[in-house]
Structures are given as structure tokens and as C-alpha cells.
């Protein structure tokens, strides 16, 4: 006749299961933190590349008016200090030609950031492209398809990046993070006291905080290269 497990044996089994669960949880957290650290390092590397390019060529990459002279046959920018339109992809091409970034950029591609493990419907890859508004040029990390600004990372992870790099305010400083789709002022990323004003790249003032309770990948994450019209 088979003996039943003793209380001691059951306790040992439960302890082992607990240790396994704790180990898996710790491993997941380490992987997540490694991804966040990689994003932070990528931003730092791109910032250094842009600074070096500007110091060398007295121009923004992508906006450089003498690219075709320095690199025969390449595409020039218009020199207005605004990275816009086709210059957003030429930005990466100019950095590549100046040997300031790794990878290969042809003028029609840009990096992909694998930020978050998401369902296929939420697009697992974030697309790094240059955007501008009247205040600054910035690296916008957005969805590769669907609604670009619907978000690629959770508010908690965006906050973690902010905590290491910036001021923990999603609307100010070097990191701007928001969820702004088709005129909807607030979704599960960040909120301001005045809920009639959207939290996005066009409104960088006010009391804004991350909605840390939101668990979906609803935040964009954007790195500001320059602030104010002087760029």
C-alpha cells in the first residue's frame, strides 16, 4: 500500500516550488531591466553621435546641406535646423556615412527597438524615427504599423527610464512620453491636472504624472535632442 506524503515532505516540495517561482520572477525582472538599460544606452549613444556630427559638420544629420559634397551622390537636407520629412531617414544615413552609428542605413530605414513583449496586435517592435515640432527635434519611438502614437511601452517602464535619465515628468526634460491618438487627450500612460489639454509632444508644461497603475504598452518614449527654437 502506497504511503501518503508526510507534512515534512509536502513542506519540502512547497519550498522547492516557491524557490522555482521566485527564480523565474527574478529572471524576468532581470531581463526587463536589461532591456531598459539597453534603451538608455542606445539613447546615450545616439545623443553622442548627434553631438559629434554637429560639432564636425555644423549641422544636424539629415538636415546637412553639403552631404552630396562630402559623400558623393548622397542626399542633402535643407539646412533649416528642423529634421522633417525625408530628412528623418537621411538622419540615420548621414550618421552612418560619418561612421557614428553601427548598423547599415540606406536612407530608407531606421533602427528598431525591441522594447516590450507585446501581443502581435500591439506590435512588438518600436520604430525609431526623427520628428520635430516648433520646439525641438526628437527621436520618437513609435509603432511600426497601425496608429503610430498608440504606445510601445508600459507607463511603469517609461517611468523607470525617466528615473534613470531625466526628471520623472513625462512632459518635460529629455524624455517625453505620452499616448495621444486621434485627438484623445488622455489614455493609459500619463495624465495632467488640466485634463482638457493633451499630454503629447506639443504641450510640454503643467503638472503631469505617469499612470503607473496602467499595465498595457500605451506610452510612446521620445528622446529630445534639443529644446527651444535655437536647436
C-alpha positions as CSV (number, residue, x, y, z in Angstrom):
1,X,0.0,0.0,0.0
2,X,1.4,3.4,-1.0
3,X,2.2,5.7,1.9
4,X,0.9,9.3,1.9
5,X,3.3,12.2,1.8
6,X,4.3,13.4,5.2
7,X,3.9,17.0,6.3
8,X,7.7,17.4,6.1
9,X,7.8,16.0,2.5
10,X,5.0,18.3,1.5
11,X,6.7,21.3,3.1
12,X,9.9,20.5,1.2
13,X,8.0,20.3,-2.1
14,X,6.3,23.6,-1.5
15,X,9.6,25.2,-0.6
16,X,11.1,24.0,-3.9
17,X,8.1,25.2,-5.9
18,X,8.4,28.6,-4.1
19,X,12.1,28.8,-5.0
20,X,11.4,28.0,-8.6
21,X,8.7,30.6,-8.9
22,X,10.9,33.2,-7.2
23,X,13.8,32.3,-9.6
24,X,11.6,32.7,-12.7
25,X,10.2,36.0,-11.4
26,X,13.7,37.3,-10.6
27,X,14.9,36.2,-14.0
28,X,12.0,38.0,-15.8
29,X,12.8,41.2,-13.9
30,X,16.5,41.0,-14.8
31,X,15.6,40.6,-18.5
32,X,13.2,43.5,-18.3
33,X,15.8,45.7,-16.6
34,X,18.4,44.7,-19.2
35,X,16.1,45.8,-22.0
36,X,15.5,49.1,-20.2
37,X,19.3,49.6,-19.7
38,X,19.8,48.9,-23.4
39,X,17.3,51.5,-24.4
40,X,19.0,54.0,-22.1
41,X,22.4,53.2,-23.6
42,X,21.0,53.4,-27.1
43,X,19.7,56.9,-26.4
44,X,23.0,58.0,-24.9
45,X,24.9,56.6,-28.0
46,X,22.6,58.4,-30.4
47,X,22.9,61.7,-28.4
48,X,26.7,61.4,-28.6
49,X,26.6,60.6,-32.3
50,X,24.4,63.7,-33.0
51,X,26.6,66.0,-30.9
52,X,29.7,64.7,-32.7
53,X,28.1,65.2,-36.1
54,X,27.0,68.8,-35.2
55,X,30.5,69.6,-33.9
56,X,32.1,68.2,-37.1
57,X,29.8,69.5,-39.8
58,X,28.0,72.4,-38.1
59,X,24.6,70.8,-39.0
60,X,22.0,68.3,-37.9
61,X,22.4,64.9,-39.6
62,X,19.7,64.6,-42.2
63,X,19.5,68.4,-42.5
64,X,23.1,68.8,-43.8
65,X,23.2,70.9,-47.0
66,X,26.6,69.6,-48.1
67,X,26.1,65.9,-47.7
68,X,26.4,65.4,-51.5
69,X,29.8,67.2,-51.5
70,X,31.3,65.2,-48.6
71,X,29.8,61.9,-49.7
72,X,29.3,61.9,-53.5
73,X,25.8,61.3,-54.7
74,X,24.2,61.4,-51.2
75,X,21.0,63.4,-50.4
76,X,21.2,66.9,-48.9
77,X,19.0,68.4,-46.3
78,X,17.6,71.9,-46.5
79,X,19.6,73.4,-43.6
80,X,16.7,74.9,-41.7
81,X,17.6,73.1,-38.4
82,X,14.4,71.1,-38.5
83,X,14.6,67.4,-39.1
84,X,11.4,66.7,-41.1
85,X,10.0,64.7,-44.0
86,X,12.6,62.6,-45.8
87,X,15.3,64.1,-43.5
88,X,14.1,61.8,-40.8
89,X,15.6,58.8,-42.7
90,X,18.5,60.8,-44.1
91,X,19.3,61.5,-40.4
92,X,20.4,57.9,-40.0
93,X,22.1,57.8,-43.4
94,X,24.2,60.8,-42.6
95,X,25.2,59.4,-39.2
96,X,26.1,56.1,-40.9
97,X,28.2,57.8,-43.6
98,X,30.0,59.8,-40.8
99,X,30.7,56.4,-39.1
100,X,29.0,57.5,-35.9
101,X,26.4,54.7,-35.6
102,X,26.6,50.9,-36.0
103,X,24.3,49.1,-38.4
104,X,23.6,49.9,-42.1
105,X,21.3,52.7,-43.1
106,X,20.4,53.3,-46.7
107,X,18.3,56.5,-46.4
108,X,15.1,54.4,-46.3
109,X,15.4,52.6,-43.0
110,X,15.9,53.4,-39.3
111,X,16.5,51.3,-36.1
112,X,14.0,49.1,-34.5
113,X,13.8,48.9,-30.7
114,X,12.5,45.7,-29.2
115,X,11.1,47.4,-26.1
116,X,8.4,45.2,-24.8
117,X,7.0,41.7,-25.2
118,X,3.5,42.5,-26.6
119,X,0.7,40.7,-28.4
120,X,1.0,40.8,-32.1
121,X,-1.9,43.2,-32.3
122,X,0.1,45.7,-30.3
123,X,3.2,45.5,-32.4
124,X,6.3,44.1,-30.6
125,X,8.8,46.5,-32.4
126,X,9.0,50.2,-31.8
127,X,10.3,52.2,-34.7
128,X,12.9,54.9,-34.0
129,X,12.4,57.9,-36.3
130,X,13.1,61.6,-36.1
131,X,10.3,64.1,-35.7
132,X,10.1,67.8,-35.0
133,X,7.7,70.4,-33.7
134,X,8.2,74.2,-33.2
135,X,10.2,73.5,-30.1
136,X,12.7,70.7,-30.7
137,X,14.0,67.8,-32.7
138,X,13.5,64.4,-31.0
139,X,13.8,60.7,-31.5
140,X,10.3,59.3,-31.5
141,X,9.9,55.6,-30.6
142,X,6.6,54.5,-32.1
143,X,4.6,51.6,-33.5
144,X,5.7,50.2,-36.9
145,X,2.2,50.0,-38.1
146,X,-1.3,50.9,-37.1
147,X,-1.6,54.2,-35.1
148,X,2.0,55.3,-34.6
149,X,1.4,57.1,-31.4
150,X,-0.7,54.4,-29.7
151,X,2.3,53.4,-27.5
152,X,5.0,50.8,-27.3
153,X,5.9,50.5,-23.6
154,X,4.1,50.5,-20.2
155,X,3.9,53.6,-18.1
156,X,6.0,51.8,-15.4
157,X,8.8,51.1,-17.8
158,X,8.7,54.6,-19.2
159,X,8.9,55.9,-15.6
160,X,11.9,53.6,-14.9
161,X,13.7,55.1,-18.0
162,X,12.8,58.6,-16.8
163,X,14.1,57.8,-13.3
164,X,17.5,56.9,-14.7
165,X,17.8,59.6,-17.4
166,X,15.5,62.6,-16.6
167,X,13.1,64.4,-14.3
168,X,10.3,61.8,-13.9
169,X,7.9,64.2,-15.6
170,X,6.5,62.7,-18.9
171,X,6.0,66.2,-20.4
172,X,9.4,67.9,-19.7
173,X,13.1,67.4,-20.0
174,X,15.0,65.0,-22.3
175,X,12.3,62.2,-22.1
176,X,8.8,62.9,-23.3
177,X,6.3,60.1,-23.0
178,X,2.6,60.1,-23.9
179,X,-0.3,58.2,-25.5
180,X,-2.1,60.5,-28.0
181,X,-4.4,59.1,-30.6
182,X,-6.9,60.8,-32.9
183,X,-7.5,63.7,-30.5
184,X,-8.0,61.6,-27.4
185,X,-6.4,63.7,-24.6
186,X,-5.7,61.0,-22.1
187,X,-5.2,57.3,-22.2
188,X,-3.3,54.9,-20.0
189,X,0.1,56.5,-20.0
190,X,0.2,59.9,-18.4
191,X,-2.2,62.5,-17.0
192,X,-2.2,66.2,-16.2
193,X,-4.3,68.2,-13.7
194,X,-5.9,70.0,-16.6
195,X,-7.4,67.0,-18.4
196,X,-8.6,69.2,-21.3
197,X,-5.1,69.5,-22.6
198,X,-3.4,66.5,-24.2
199,X,-0.2,65.0,-22.9
200,X,1.9,65.0,-26.0
201,X,4.9,66.5,-27.7
202,X,3.2,69.8,-28.4
203,X,2.3,70.6,-24.7
204,X,5.4,70.4,-22.5
205,X,4.2,72.2,-19.4
206,X,1.9,71.6,-16.4
207,X,1.6,69.1,-13.7
208,X,2.0,65.7,-15.5
209,X,2.5,62.3,-13.9
210,X,2.7,58.7,-15.2
211,X,-0.3,56.5,-14.6
212,X,1.7,53.7,-13.0
213,X,-1.3,51.5,-12.5
214,X,-1.8,51.1,-16.3
215,X,-0.4,47.7,-17.4
216,X,-0.7,48.0,-21.2
217,X,2.1,49.2,-23.6
218,X,0.4,52.6,-24.1
219,X,3.3,55.0,-23.7
220,X,5.5,56.3,-26.5
221,X,9.0,57.1,-25.4
222,X,10.7,60.1,-27.1
223,X,14.2,61.4,-26.6
224,X,14.7,65.2,-27.0
225,X,17.9,66.2,-28.8
226,X,17.3,69.9,-28.5
227,X,15.0,72.3,-26.8
228,X,13.6,75.7,-27.9
229,X,13.7,77.3,-31.4
230,X,17.5,77.8,-31.3
231,X,18.0,74.0,-31.5
